[in-house]
């Protein structure tokens, strides 16, 4: 609902509001007998793109039908909906159904999968390209203590600015200094090393994630979910996208940590060498740990974003500023909670390069060794550049996704969080 129209509605006098609601009632009253039958109520909502289950319609009838004659007269209708926040049909239904235990269900027209894939893929590619230097800096910080090779370790240390004097500086200075060092050592292309692989990975990853999220909502039987359902659907979407694209994520990590010593020349070369040296299982190193991190990350990310949309955006068509702010908060929240798992999965992914001995036997062993050798703070290495990367990345991702939905005519409706 347009914010201006919403404001106008809020300042309407009671008679104007009553007239608006009367118009809606008359539209629902197909046979014009002055009352709404069960069928007319359900059909009226369907005409506005909303599918409400039979048991919910029964509950709505029971709530409004004060004289128990199995129909809803105008006075009964008005008494129920007169205090709704607007005269939007969706808001009226939302308000009416607040008395039930089930959330309202919106049923948008079936959206072609290719549109969701295009929107999601564009969101991922644009956001990751914009934040590629910070993504690389984060990974170098995460793995610098592993001594993968002498040259990599020295250069990673330089790029990540890990000496004691720099640690005493403000985080912003350290990150900028690190990026400058990275540029001096490897040039402009070094800032985007591994980004080609990242885009090739993130485009399908993001596409599958957004597609899965929208489709799982429909499989769940409803487009509007409460918080628990949305966490489950978001986590499932994250794991689905991970399973389809994990080998590319691992290859991207391997390419990213290369500096002077070029073990792999590209995606195809990395694939061949990993399979030759570590077998096909090598392409899935750290998968379990990754799933443990991705599922809650994506779940929290989507849930936070949709919650903010529901409570703070009166307009279903979000502004660019709103989507950027909501995305930033969502990304920061999800990353804070799941960062240690992300660090562990990166270390599991890059160990064993060139047939080197494995440092960790699994996620639990990695966690123990990191804490023992580097302290609890070791689980948060690279957190500052990660924040600086995640906040704009998720902001841009959700913003581009919303813009692409608008351009492609996709309407998935807002998420409801009634408990």
Buried (B, 14 or more C-beta within 10 A) or exposed (E): BEEEBBEEBEEBEEEEBBEBBEEBBEEBBBEEEEBBBBEBBBEBBEEBBBBBBEEBBEBBBEBBBEEEEEBBBBEBBBEBBEEBBBBBBBBBBBBBBEEBEBBBBBBBEEBEEEBBBBBBBBBBBBBBBBBBBBBBBBBBBBBBBBEBBEEBBBBBBBBBBBEEEBEEEEEEEBBBBBBEBBBEBBEEEBBBBBBBBBBBBBBBBBBBBBBBBBBBBBEBEBBBBBBEBBBBBBBBBBBBBBBBBBBBBBBBBBBBBBBEEEBBEEBEBBBEBBBEEBEEEBBBBBBEBBBBBBBBBBBBBBBBBBBBBBEEBBBBEBEEEBBBBBBBBBBBBBBBEBBBBBBBBBBBBBBBBEEBEEBBEEBEBBBEBBBEEEEEEBBBBBBBBBBBBBBBBBBBBBBBBBBBBEEBEBBBBBBBBBE
